[in-house]
Amino acid sequence: MSLPPTDLLQRFGLSAPELVAETARAKVWRVRRGSDAWAALKYYPAGHMGNEASGLAYLERCEDAGAVRVFERSADAVLMEWLEGPSLGDLARAKGAEAADHGVTDVAARLCATRISGAGLLPVSTVMSPLRDAGFTSPEAQDAQGVARACLDQLQCGVGEDVALHGDLHHDNIIQTAQGLRAFDAKGLVGPQAYELANAFRHPRGCRAHAADPQVIRRRAMMWGRVAGCTAREQLHWAIAKLLLSMLWSGQETLDDRMLLRHMLRVAKSGLQI
């Protein structure tokens, strides 16, 4: 079994490592912190965190606001609270997604109410800028690109307030623990509040029929727009732009994504303003 470097365990005062996840960039162990408390140790063999550093900077500033606690970190590792329990995505897949949507709303409201510094976080304008000149082929994606360009124009003109954002808040990045809901795996962005729940419209994974239901799209736009302090239509426009960005990143215009875009565009054009 893969073990963390000995000096890393000594540095943070840890013992009993159990490997729980491994990617090309990092490894994660469940470890003992002190005498009995479990924690999560994430180690980056390259010696740096790359673009994950922005997300950790965000989480460090969100203590007691519904996000996972960051205990300590160095250039190549971070020690965080161990989250035990199902994700809201797991609960949605097992019991239905509507209750999970309300859980996402509760966590987002807590995070949005926490006014923290956005210094050093990645701007949403930088993340979204490739959408302006991207070449999409499907009618749905081309239609959505007009919406995305309007969102980019708002960013360029400085419309609205820029705030610190989790940046990837959705059902599978929130865990139901014995102590309550905890968000993790933040991207750490700074931009309009309406971006915060934009990605949640295409989640949870495995529940695409729920996400593509026009009534669900409308309800989410209204509910999540209230959290963001914007109209339902504006919230849905950001969701459309974020879905298009995900399609660009994947390099595919899949039938499922095109169908979801089609329904979102129709709801957005239906006079949705609340």
Sine and cosine of phi, psi and omega as CSV:
sin_phi,cos_phi,sin_psi,cos_psi,sin_omega,cos_omega
0.00,0.00,0.65,-0.76,0.00,-1.00
-0.94,0.35,0.73,-0.69,0.00,-1.00
-0.88,-0.48,0.49,-0.87,0.07,-1.00
-0.94,0.33,0.36,-0.93,0.06,-1.00
-0.83,0.57,0.65,-0.76,-0.04,-1.00
-0.85,0.53,-0.65,0.76,-0.02,-1.00
-0.91,0.42,-0.45,0.89,0.03,-1.00
-0.94,0.33,-0.67,0.74,0.05,-1.00
-0.89,0.46,-0.66,0.75,0.00,-1.00
-0.92,0.38,-0.62,0.78,-0.03,-1.00
-0.86,0.51,-0.66,0.76,-0.04,-1.00
-0.98,-0.18,-0.02,1.00,0.00,-1.00
0.93,0.37,0.78,0.63,-0.13,-0.99
-0.89,-0.45,0.32,-0.95,0.05,-1.00
-0.48,-0.88,0.11,-0.99,0.10,-1.00
0.80,0.61,0.80,0.61,-0.02,-1.00
-0.95,0.33,0.68,-0.73,0.08,-1.00
-0.79,-0.61,0.91,-0.42,-0.01,-1.00
-0.91,0.41,0.80,-0.60,-0.02,-1.00
-0.86,-0.50,-0.31,0.95,-0.01,-1.00
-0.35,-0.94,0.51,-0.86,0.02,-1.00
-0.51,-0.86,0.76,-0.65,0.08,-1.00
-0.81,-0.59,0.02,-1.00,0.04,-1.00
-0.90,0.43,-0.39,0.92,-0.09,-1.00
-0.99,-0.17,-0.54,0.84,-0.16,-0.99
-0.45,-0.89,0.27,-0.96,0.11,-0.99
-0.82,-0.57,0.55,-0.84,-0.01,-1.00
-0.81,-0.58,0.76,-0.65,0.08,-1.00
-0.87,-0.49,0.55,-0.83,0.28,-0.96
-1.00,0.07,0.75,-0.66,-0.11,-0.99
-0.70,-0.71,0.34,-0.94,0.13,-0.99
-1.00,0.03,0.77,-0.64,0.04,-1.00
-0.93,-0.38,0.94,-0.34,-0.10,-0.99
0.98,0.21,-0.60,-0.80,-0.11,-0.99
-0.99,0.17,-0.60,0.80,-0.11,-0.99
-0.55,-0.83,-0.24,0.97,-0.09,-1.00
-0.98,0.22,0.71,-0.70,0.08,-1.00
-0.99,0.11,0.50,-0.86,0.08,-1.00
-0.56,-0.83,0.19,-0.98,0.04,-1.00
-0.93,-0.36,0.82,-0.57,0.03,-1.00
-0.95,-0.33,0.86,-0.52,0.04,-1.00
-0.92,-0.40,0.82,-0.57,-0.09,-1.00
-0.86,-0.50,0.69,-0.73,-0.03,-1.00
-0.93,-0.37,0.99,-0.17,-0.07,-1.00
-0.85,0.53,-0.43,0.90,0.00,-1.00
-0.93,0.37,-0.23,0.97,0.01,-1.00
1.00,-0.06,0.00,1.00,0.04,-1.00
-0.49,-0.87,0.27,-0.96,-0.08,-1.00
-1.00,-0.08,-0.09,1.00,-0.02,-1.00
0.85,0.53,-0.68,-0.73,-0.06,-1.00
-0.97,0.23,0.01,1.00,0.06,-1.00
-0.99,0.15,-0.23,0.97,-0.02,-1.00
-0.88,0.47,-0.58,0.82,0.00,-1.00
-0.90,0.44,-0.65,0.76,0.02,-1.00
-0.91,0.41,-0.64,0.77,0.02,-1.00
-0.93,0.37,-0.59,0.81,0.07,-1.00
-0.87,0.49,-0.63,0.78,0.05,-1.00
-0.90,0.43,-0.76,0.66,-0.05,-1.00
-0.87,0.49,-0.62,0.79,0.01,-1.00
-0.87,0.49,-0.47,0.88,-0.06,-1.00
-1.00,0.00,-0.03,1.00,-0.11,-0.99
-0.94,-0.35,0.40,0.91,-0.04,-1.00
-0.84,0.55,0.71,-0.71,0.01,-1.00
0.92,0.40,0.34,0.94,0.00,-1.00
-0.89,-0.45,0.25,0.97,0.02,-1.00
0.98,-0.22,0.14,0.99,0.03,-1.00
-0.92,-0.38,0.37,-0.93,0.06,-1.00
-0.85,0.52,0.61,-0.79,0.00,-1.00
-0.99,0.14,0.69,-0.73,0.11,-0.99
-0.98,-0.20,0.89,-0.46,-0.04,-1.00
-0.99,0.12,-0.78,0.62,-0.03,-1.00
-0.47,-0.88,0.40,-0.92,0.15,-0.99
-0.41,-0.91,0.37,-0.93,0.07,-1.00
-0.72,-0.69,-0.15,-0.99,-0.04,-1.00
-0.89,0.46,-0.53,0.85,-0.13,-0.99
-0.89,-0.45,0.10,1.00,-0.07,-1.00
-0.38,-0.93,0.38,-0.92,0.08,-1.00
-0.62,-0.79,0.63,-0.77,0.04,-1.00
-0.92,-0.40,0.86,-0.52,-0.10,-1.00
-0.80,-0.60,0.24,-0.97,0.13,-0.99
-0.85,0.53,0.68,-0.73,0.08,-1.00
-0.99,0.13,0.83,-0.55,-0.03,-1.00
-0.98,-0.18,0.90,-0.43,-0.03,-1.00
-0.94,-0.35,0.87,-0.50,0.04,-1.00
0.57,-0.82,0.11,-0.99,0.00,-1.00
-0.98,0.20,0.47,-0.88,0.14,-0.99
-0.98,0.22,0.28,-0.96,0.10,-0.99
-0.90,0.44,-0.46,0.89,0.10,-1.00
-0.90,0.43,-0.68,0.73,0.05,-1.00
-0.87,0.50,-0.70,0.71,-0.01,-1.00
-0.91,0.42,-0.62,0.79,0.02,-1.00
-0.90,0.43,-0.69,0.72,-0.02,-1.00
-0.92,0.38,-0.48,0.88,-0.04,-1.00
-1.00,0.00,-0.57,0.82,-0.17,-0.98
-0.80,-0.60,-0.06,1.00,-0.04,-1.00
0.92,-0.39,0.57,-0.82,-0.20,-0.98
-1.00,0.04,-0.28,0.96,-0.11,-0.99
-0.90,0.44,-0.71,0.70,0.02,-1.00
-0.89,0.45,-0.61,0.79,0.02,-1.00
-0.90,0.44,-0.58,0.81,0.06,-1.00
-0.86,0.51,-0.63,0.77,0.01,-1.00
-0.93,0.36,-0.56,0.83,0.08,-1.00
-0.90,0.44,-0.68,0.73,0.07,-1.00
-0.86,0.52,-0.68,0.74,0.00,-1.00
-0.87,0.49,-0.70,0.72,-0.02,-1.00
-0.89,0.46,-0.71,0.71,0.00,-1.00
-0.91,0.42,-0.69,0.72,0.00,-1.00
-0.87,0.49,-0.65,0.76,-0.01,-1.00
-0.89,0.46,-0.64,0.77,0.02,-1.00
-0.92,0.39,-0.69,0.73,0.00,-1.00
-0.92,0.38,-0.65,0.76,-0.01,-1.00
-0.92,0.39,-0.49,0.87,-0.01,-1.00
-0.98,0.21,-0.21,0.98,-0.02,-1.00
-1.00,-0.04,0.98,-0.20,-0.04,-1.00
-0.99,0.13,0.99,-0.15,-0.03,-1.00
-0.91,-0.42,0.25,-0.97,-0.02,-1.00
-0.94,0.35,0.66,-0.75,0.09,-1.00
-0.99,-0.15,0.19,0.98,-0.04,-1.00
-0.86,0.50,0.76,-0.65,0.07,-1.00
0.99,0.15,-0.04,1.00,0.01,-1.00
-1.00,0.05,0.44,-0.90,-0.08,-1.00
-0.95,0.30,0.78,-0.63,0.00,-1.00
-0.93,0.36,0.65,-0.76,0.09,-1.00
-0.86,0.52,-0.57,0.82,0.00,-1.00
-0.86,0.50,-0.59,0.81,0.03,-1.00
-0.94,0.35,-0.67,0.74,-0.01,-1.00
-0.89,0.45,-0.65,0.76,-0.11,-0.99
-1.00,0.00,-0.21,0.98,-0.13,-0.99
-0.83,0.55,-0.53,0.85,0.01,-1.00
-0.89,0.45,-0.29,0.96,-0.02,-1.00
-0.92,0.38,-0.47,0.88,-0.12,-0.99
-0.88,0.48,-0.66,0.75,-0.09,-1.00
-0.92,-0.39,0.22,0.98,-0.01,-1.00
-0.92,0.39,0.52,-0.85,0.00,-1.00
-0.97,-0.25,0.98,-0.18,0.04,-1.00
-0.99,-0.13,0.44,-0.90,-0.08,-1.00
-0.93,-0.36,-0.52,0.85,-0.06,-1.00
-0.98,0.21,0.52,-0.86,0.00,-1.00
-0.86,0.51,-0.61,0.79,-0.02,-1.00
-0.90,0.43,-0.70,0.71,-0.02,-1.00
-0.93,0.38,-0.62,0.79,0.03,-1.00
-0.91,0.40,-0.62,0.78,0.06,-1.00
-0.90,0.43,-0.69,0.72,-0.01,-1.00
-0.91,0.41,-0.47,0.88,-0.02,-1.00
-0.90,0.44,-0.52,0.85,0.08,-1.00
-0.90,0.44,-0.64,0.77,0.05,-1.00
-0.91,0.42,-0.70,0.71,-0.01,-1.00
-0.88,0.47,-0.64,0.77,0.01,-1.00
-0.91,0.41,-0.56,0.83,0.05,-1.00
-0.91,0.41,-0.62,0.79,0.07,-1.00
-0.90,0.43,-0.67,0.75,0.04,-1.00
-0.89,0.45,-0.61,0.79,0.04,-1.00
-0.88,0.47,-0.63,0.78,0.05,-1.00
-0.88,0.47,-0.67,0.74,0.02,-1.00
-0.89,0.45,-0.69,0.73,-0.03,-1.00
-0.91,0.41,-0.57,0.82,-0.03,-1.00
-1.00,0.09,-0.08,1.00,0.02,-1.00
0.95,0.32,0.50,0.87,0.03,-1.00
-0.96,0.28,0.80,-0.60,0.04,-1.00
1.00,0.09,0.12,-0.99,-0.06,-1.00
-1.00,-0.06,0.65,-0.76,0.12,-0.99
-1.00,-0.01,0.75,-0.66,-0.02,-1.00
-0.74,-0.67,0.29,-0.96,0.07,-1.00
-0.95,0.31,0.68,-0.74,-0.08,-1.00
-0.76,-0.64,0.56,-0.83,0.19,-0.98
-0.85,0.53,-0.75,0.66,0.13,-0.99
1.00,-0.08,-0.23,0.97,0.04,-1.00
-0.47,-0.88,0.75,0.66,-0.10,-0.99
-1.00,0.08,0.92,-0.39,0.06,-1.00
-0.42,-0.91,0.04,-1.00,-0.16,-0.99
-0.82,0.57,-0.65,0.76,-0.07,-1.00
-0.99,0.11,0.00,1.00,0.11,-0.99
-0.94,-0.35,0.35,0.93,0.06,-1.00
-0.73,-0.68,0.78,-0.62,-0.02,-1.00
-0.92,-0.40,0.67,-0.74,0.08,-1.00
-1.00,0.04,0.97,-0.22,0.01,-1.00
-0.98,-0.20,0.13,-0.99,0.06,-1.00
-0.90,0.43,-0.40,0.92,0.00,-1.00
-1.00,-0.06,0.02,1.00,0.00,-1.00
0.88,-0.48,-0.09,-1.00,-0.03,-1.00
-0.97,0.24,0.68,-0.74,0.02,-1.00
-0.72,-0.69,0.79,-0.62,0.07,-1.00
-1.00,-0.01,0.54,-0.84,0.02,-1.00
-0.58,-0.82,-0.08,-1.00,0.07,-1.00
0.81,0.58,0.75,0.66,0.00,-1.00
-0.97,0.26,0.46,-0.89,0.12,-0.99
-1.00,-0.03,-0.50,0.86,0.00,-1.00
0.96,0.29,0.98,0.21,-0.03,-1.00
-0.87,-0.50,0.21,-0.98,0.12,-0.99
-0.73,-0.68,0.78,-0.63,-0.07,-1.00
0.12,-0.99,-0.31,-0.95,-0.05,-1.00
-0.93,0.36,0.59,-0.81,-0.03,-1.00
-0.86,0.50,-0.49,0.87,-0.02,-1.00
-0.91,0.41,-0.27,0.96,0.05,-1.00
-0.96,0.27,-0.42,0.91,-0.18,-0.98
-0.84,0.54,-0.69,0.73,-0.02,-1.00
-0.97,-0.25,0.22,0.97,-0.04,-1.00
-0.87,0.49,-0.64,0.77,-0.05,-1.00
-0.96,0.26,-0.36,0.93,-0.04,-1.00
-0.92,0.39,-0.33,0.95,-0.01,-1.00
-0.91,0.42,-0.41,0.91,-0.01,-1.00
-0.99,-0.15,0.17,0.99,-0.04,-1.00
-0.88,-0.48,0.17,-0.98,0.01,1.00
-0.98,0.20,0.34,-0.94,0.04,-1.00
-0.85,0.52,0.64,-0.77,0.02,-1.00
0.99,0.11,0.03,1.00,-0.02,-1.00
-0.82,-0.57,0.65,0.76,-0.09,-1.00
-0.90,0.44,-0.55,0.84,0.02,-1.00
-0.88,0.47,-0.62,0.78,0.06,-1.00
-0.90,0.43,-0.75,0.67,-0.05,-1.00
-0.89,0.45,-0.52,0.85,-0.07,-1.00
-1.00,0.02,-0.05,1.00,0.03,-1.00
-0.94,0.35,0.86,-0.51,-0.03,-1.00
-0.82,0.58,-0.57,0.82,0.03,-1.00
-0.92,0.40,-0.62,0.78,0.05,-1.00
-0.92,0.39,-0.68,0.73,0.03,-1.00
-0.85,0.53,-0.72,0.69,0.00,-1.00
-0.89,0.45,-0.72,0.69,-0.02,-1.00
-0.89,0.46,-0.69,0.72,0.02,-1.00
-0.89,0.46,-0.67,0.74,-0.01,-1.00
-0.88,0.48,-0.65,0.76,0.01,-1.00
-0.94,0.34,-0.73,0.68,-0.06,-1.00
-0.92,0.39,-0.73,0.68,-0.06,-1.00
-0.98,0.19,-0.43,0.90,0.11,-0.99
-0.91,0.41,-0.60,0.80,0.05,-1.00
-0.89,0.46,-0.64,0.77,0.04,-1.00
-0.89,0.46,-0.65,0.76,-0.04,-1.00
-0.99,0.16,-0.19,0.98,-0.02,-1.00
0.96,0.28,0.55,0.84,0.01,-1.00
-0.69,-0.72,0.10,-1.00,0.04,-1.00
-0.95,0.31,0.37,-0.93,0.05,-1.00
-0.87,0.50,-0.61,0.79,-0.01,-1.00
-0.91,0.42,-0.69,0.73,0.03,-1.00
-0.90,0.44,-0.67,0.74,0.03,-1.00
-0.87,0.49,-0.67,0.75,-0.01,-1.00
-0.93,0.37,-0.56,0.83,0.06,-1.00
-0.87,0.49,-0.66,0.76,0.03,-1.00
-0.93,0.38,-0.58,0.82,0.05,-1.00
-0.91,0.42,-0.65,0.76,0.04,-1.00
-0.89,0.46,-0.70,0.71,0.01,-1.00
-0.89,0.45,-0.64,0.76,-0.02,-1.00
-0.94,0.35,-0.63,0.78,0.06,-1.00
-0.89,0.46,-0.67,0.75,0.03,-1.00
-0.89,0.46,-0.63,0.78,0.03,-1.00
-0.90,0.44,-0.65,0.76,0.04,-1.00
-0.90,0.44,-0.61,0.79,0.06,-1.00
-0.91,0.43,-0.64,0.77,0.02,-1.00
-0.89,0.45,-0.70,0.71,0.00,-1.00
-0.88,0.47,-0.63,0.78,-0.04,-1.00
-0.97,0.25,-0.36,0.93,-0.05,-1.00
0.97,0.26,0.29,0.96,-0.03,-1.00
-0.72,-0.69,0.52,-0.86,0.15,-0.99
-0.89,-0.45,0.98,0.21,-0.12,-0.99
-0.95,0.32,0.34,-0.94,0.01,-1.00
-0.87,0.49,-0.65,0.76,0.00,-1.00
-0.89,0.45,-0.71,0.70,0.00,-1.00
-0.92,0.40,-0.63,0.78,0.02,-1.00
-0.90,0.43,-0.64,0.77,0.03,-1.00
-0.90,0.43,-0.70,0.72,0.02,-1.00
-0.90,0.45,-0.68,0.73,0.06,-1.00
-0.85,0.53,-0.70,0.72,-0.03,-1.00
-0.85,0.52,-0.72,0.70,0.00,-1.00
-0.93,0.38,-0.64,0.77,0.00,-1.00
-0.91,0.41,-0.66,0.75,0.02,-1.00
-0.90,0.44,-0.65,0.76,0.01,-1.00
-0.90,0.43,-0.68,0.74,0.02,-1.00
-0.91,0.42,-0.65,0.76,0.00,-1.00
-0.90,0.43,-0.50,0.86,-0.01,-1.00
-1.00,0.02,0.02,1.00,-0.12,-0.99
-1.00,0.01,0.25,0.97,0.01,-1.00
1.00,0.02,0.33,0.94,-0.02,-1.00
-0.93,0.35,0.91,-0.42,-0.05,-1.00
-0.72,-0.70,-0.24,0.97,-0.19,-0.98
-0.86,0.50,0.00,0.00,0.00,0.00
